[in-house]
Amino acid sequence: MELADRGVRVTLYDKSWPPRGASWAAAGMLAPAFEAAPTPGTHSKLYELCDASAKLWPEWAKSLQSRTGIDAGYHPGPSLAIATNAVQAQSFEAVLTALSGRPNAPRDCTSVVRDLEPAIASEIKSALLLPSDGQADNRQTVAALVAAVESHANITIRPGQAPLKSVRGVLDHAGHDATLVCAGWGTAIVKAEENGTPHSLVNWDVSLDEIDCYGGQMLAVELVAGAPKMTVRCGHLYIVPKADRIIIGATTEPGRVLNQAEPDVIAELKQNAAALCPVLADAPVIESWAGVRPGTKDHAPLLGETQTPGLFVASGHYRNGILLAPITAHIMADTIVDGKVSDLARAFSPRARISAEV
Ligand SMILES: Cc1cc2nc3c(=O)[nH]c(=O)nc-3n(C[C@H](O)[C@H](O)[C@H](O)COP(=O)(O)OP(=O)(O)OC[C@H]3O[C@@H](n4cnc5c(N)ncnc54)[C@H](O)[C@@H]3O)c2cc1C
């Protein structure tokens, strides 16, 4: 949409319309501190990218609402992180150290955690208040984006795969000037056809192979009296209150393309949530589902032009694709329309990532 807003004529191909990928399946947390604090194994600039995007969210949500009338359900932080064992408590120390001195830095709130969120059970080791970590309603956000692109004069929607072809290895971009591939976990395997044979786009840039699948399962329960009002996180478990339901998630299952949730996994998630917030034990389940995150080893997305001129990628956002939506739009439009790549954006370009590995 950002491309179209800047005057580019866009044809949008999606094999399911309206889209129901990971963006629909997510929990909508906008959590730079919990998800992206600089820790070993995480891309060194991921926090900076997530933090910059979190700052864009309030305006982005407002502009989506004014053009579509749909509320993206944006709420600023804080969220709470709870440690129930020594390992989790130790990881909080690392987060506090890594983000110390930054505006909106997390702080220890162990002694007041039950004043902040009375729904939390008594047996905890420590707690952090995360002022930077807010949330949105991702399904509402997707609905607003769909409404915005459907009514955009510069966008043509074509349900289905892009009819990409190649001649002696050169992409035809389906008759356009350029291709931006952003097909979630399936980005590397989007096809271009040469002489009737489909070839995966990874053949045009090996960096796309970085993008792997990470299945995730979640459920939503009804709002019940005394339920948490704040997002509460504990290890991989999170409880995210929305206006009309409470989301409980999530598994992270590398290499799994999940189409539906598994009853035993959902039961365990609910049980774990009830151990943390006992009032949830009897909350009726509304829905359970599964989705597939597009992830990379260092949890950072690929954003920019590939080794093949005119082939751009924006994918691999792992657990932060909702958070990173506004900055992804800006980076890709700056790159494609203006040829401008900021220092921050350069750190996520496919070319930089390949050279970092050499
Ligand atoms: C359980 C779960 C919880 C999550 N929670 C959060 C959270 O709290 N906060 C957060 O920021 N992120 C969260 N995420 C991560 C976030 O959802 C993803 O990073 C983000 O949605 C990825 O967006 P995407 O557009 O790349 O992929 P998707 O949303 O999956 O979209 C990809 C689109 O490409 C289309 N497509 C695929 N292949 C083709 C093809 N060959 N041709 C045409 N179209 C194609 C699909 O139909 C789909 O519409 C979560 C994800 C999951 C699964």
PDBQT file of the ligand as one rigid body, heavy atoms in Angstrom, charges set to zero:
ROOT
HETATM    1  C1  LIG A 401       0.861 -18.258  16.229  1.00  0.00    +0.000 C 
HETATM    2  C2  LIG A 401       1.539 -16.985  15.800  1.00  0.00    +0.000 A 
HETATM    3  C3  LIG A 401       1.603 -15.906  16.670  1.00  0.00    +0.000 A 
HETATM    4  C4  LIG A 401       2.216 -14.720  16.283  1.00  0.00    +0.000 A 
HETATM    5  N1  LIG A 401       2.194 -13.642  17.114  1.00  0.00    +0.000 NA
HETATM    6  C5  LIG A 401       2.760 -12.467  16.730  1.00  0.00    +0.000 A 
HETATM    7  C6  LIG A 401       2.689 -11.301  17.559  1.00  0.00    +0.000 A 
HETATM    8  O1  LIG A 401       2.112 -11.340  18.636  1.00  0.00    +0.000 OA
HETATM    9  N2  LIG A 401       3.285 -10.161  17.113  1.00  0.00    +0.000 N 
HETATM   10  C7  LIG A 401       3.924 -10.086  15.915  1.00  0.00    +0.000 A 
HETATM   11  O2  LIG A 401       4.451  -9.017  15.583  1.00  0.00    +0.000 OA
HETATM   12  N3  LIG A 401       3.996 -11.173  15.101  1.00  0.00    +0.000 NA
HETATM   13  C8  LIG A 401       3.433 -12.346  15.484  1.00  0.00    +0.000 A 
HETATM   14  N4  LIG A 401       3.505 -13.442  14.674  1.00  0.00    +0.000 N 
HETATM   15  C9  LIG A 401       4.344 -13.382  13.479  1.00  0.00    +0.000 C 
HETATM   16  C10 LIG A 401       3.648 -12.671  12.333  1.00  0.00    +0.000 C 
HETATM   17  O3  LIG A 401       2.340 -13.153  12.255  1.00  0.00    +0.000 OA
HETATM   18  C11 LIG A 401       4.410 -12.925  11.033  1.00  0.00    +0.000 C 
HETATM   19  O4  LIG A 401       5.759 -12.539  11.175  1.00  0.00    +0.000 OA
HETATM   20  C12 LIG A 401       3.792 -12.092   9.906  1.00  0.00    +0.000 C 
HETATM   21  O5  LIG A 401       2.409 -12.246   9.901  1.00  0.00    +0.000 OA
HETATM   22  C13 LIG A 401       4.369 -12.505   8.572  1.00  0.00    +0.000 C 
HETATM   23  O6  LIG A 401       3.687 -11.751   7.590  1.00  0.00    +0.000 OA
HETATM   24  P1  LIG A 401       3.854 -12.132   6.050  1.00  0.00    +0.000 P 
HETATM   25  O7  LIG A 401       3.012 -11.158   5.308  1.00  0.00    +0.000 OA
HETATM   26  O8  LIG A 401       5.288 -12.284   5.734  1.00  0.00    +0.000 OA
HETATM   27  O9  LIG A 401       3.229 -13.606   5.973  1.00  0.00    +0.000 OA
HETATM   28  P2  LIG A 401       1.712 -14.038   5.913  1.00  0.00    +0.000 P 
HETATM   29  O10 LIG A 401       0.860 -13.223   6.809  1.00  0.00    +0.000 OA
HETATM   30  O11 LIG A 401       1.717 -15.525   6.119  1.00  0.00    +0.000 OA
HETATM   31  O12 LIG A 401       1.264 -13.695   4.436  1.00  0.00    +0.000 OA
HETATM   32  C14 LIG A 401       1.813 -14.371   3.330  1.00  0.00    +0.000 C 
HETATM   33  C15 LIG A 401       0.799 -14.285   2.214  1.00  0.00    +0.000 C 
HETATM   34  O13 LIG A 401       1.420 -14.800   1.042  1.00  0.00    +0.000 OA
HETATM   35  C16 LIG A 401       0.468 -15.559   0.354  1.00  0.00    +0.000 C 
HETATM   36  N5  LIG A 401       1.215 -16.515  -0.494  1.00  0.00    +0.000 N 
HETATM   37  C17 LIG A 401       2.032 -17.517  -0.091  1.00  0.00    +0.000 A 
HETATM   38  N6  LIG A 401       2.579 -18.144  -1.157  1.00  0.00    +0.000 NA
HETATM   39  C18 LIG A 401       2.111 -17.496  -2.260  1.00  0.00    +0.000 A 
HETATM   40  C19 LIG A 401       2.314 -17.654  -3.661  1.00  0.00    +0.000 A 
HETATM   41  N7  LIG A 401       3.123 -18.592  -4.165  1.00  0.00    +0.000 N 
HETATM   42  N8  LIG A 401       1.652 -16.828  -4.500  1.00  0.00    +0.000 NA
HETATM   43  C20 LIG A 401       0.802 -15.870  -4.021  1.00  0.00    +0.000 A 
HETATM   44  N9  LIG A 401       0.593 -15.670  -2.714  1.00  0.00    +0.000 NA
HETATM   45  C21 LIG A 401       1.232 -16.462  -1.843  1.00  0.00    +0.000 A 
HETATM   46  C22 LIG A 401      -0.368 -16.228   1.414  1.00  0.00    +0.000 C 
HETATM   47  O14 LIG A 401      -1.648 -16.588   0.915  1.00  0.00    +0.000 OA
HETATM   48  C23 LIG A 401      -0.439 -15.129   2.479  1.00  0.00    +0.000 C 
HETATM   49  O15 LIG A 401      -1.590 -14.327   2.338  1.00  0.00    +0.000 OA
HETATM   50  C24 LIG A 401       2.831 -14.630  15.008  1.00  0.00    +0.000 A 
HETATM   51  C25 LIG A 401       2.724 -15.690  14.113  1.00  0.00    +0.000 A 
HETATM   52  C26 LIG A 401       2.079 -16.847  14.498  1.00  0.00    +0.000 A 
HETATM   53  C27 LIG A 401       1.949 -17.979  13.499  1.00  0.00    +0.000 C 
ENDROOT
TORSDOF 0
